[in-house]
Amino acid sequence: MLALKENSRKLIAGGIALCLLLAALAVFYNRGERHLLSYQYFPGSSFNSNVDMEITQNIYRYGEGSTSTGHLRYTVSSRVLAVEDDGVATIEEKWVRQDDGQAPQEFNLNEIYPLIGETIVFRADPSGKVLEVTGISGDGQINEVEVAQWKASRYRLPGKLVAVGAGWSNREEMPLKDGAKTTIRTESRLKNIFTEGAEKVAEIQIHQEIPIDQETNQQGMTVRTTGKLIMEAGMLFNLTRGEEKSFDGEIDFKTANEVTHADGKVVLVNGDMLIKVRERGAGS
């Protein structure tokens, strides 16, 4: 009986060791295997993305501060109109704000998300990079600079094979108001690959920084704005379908504004905005 128990313990211990070995080998294999991170476009296919933002904004002037909070909810409905031989697609996107969304009154919603209320048609490659904007229609609140900002700020995949643990970076020049420019710096890393049913999903970590340094003229005042937007986010990307599954992130935007009035009086106004983003998508 003692020998039987001892053999049972050895079998259990051996089974545990085998499981640990197989798990270690699976991790090693997963890290060595490379995965294609690129969008797949099919003529006539569609994709709906529901976005929920929690917004907290603080404004400091004359030594006093004020805080406002709110929600912004909108849907982006995309449809692939055509696909070229090299995988470049012509895509139509409609940005629609949901009625239950409420953004703080202290900032201009159209200035921060000018595409809401618009339909935009553009060409994009499999990495997600926008090559050309071919049409815009809607409420007419968007201008050329804002279109260029949207084009530069769209997240891009590497469009190539990547192993778990490997990273990639993007640098995109983005225009600001009154001729100023900045550079969007994005660092990404493939954190993990897992299966969900019959589909393979990639987990991607994203860090993005956008420094701001611009001078504008507003109602007879000169406003010098400096600051930085920092985003930390995670994306789940469906490798089997070639489409985004979810996106969760936090955007921290801090600015310092030096306002010079026509009479030479200077007022300092500082601000910070924290935006928590939750996006869920589904294609057909």
Buried (B, 14 or more C-beta within 10 A) or exposed (E): EEEEEEEEEEEEEEEEEEEEEEEEEEEEEBBEEEBBBBBBBEEEBEBBBBBBBBBBBBBBBEEEEEEBEBBBBBBBBBBBBEBEEEBBBBBBBBBBBBEEBEBBEBBEBBEBBBBBBBBBBBBBBBBBBBEEBEEBEBEEBBEEBBBBBBBBBBBBBBBEEBEBEBBBEBEBEBBBBEEBEBEBBBEBBBBBBEEEEEEBBBBBBBBBBBEBEBBBEEEEEBBBBBBBBBBEBEBBBBBEBBBBBBBBBEBEBBBBBBBBEEEEEEEEBBBBBBBBBBBBBEBE
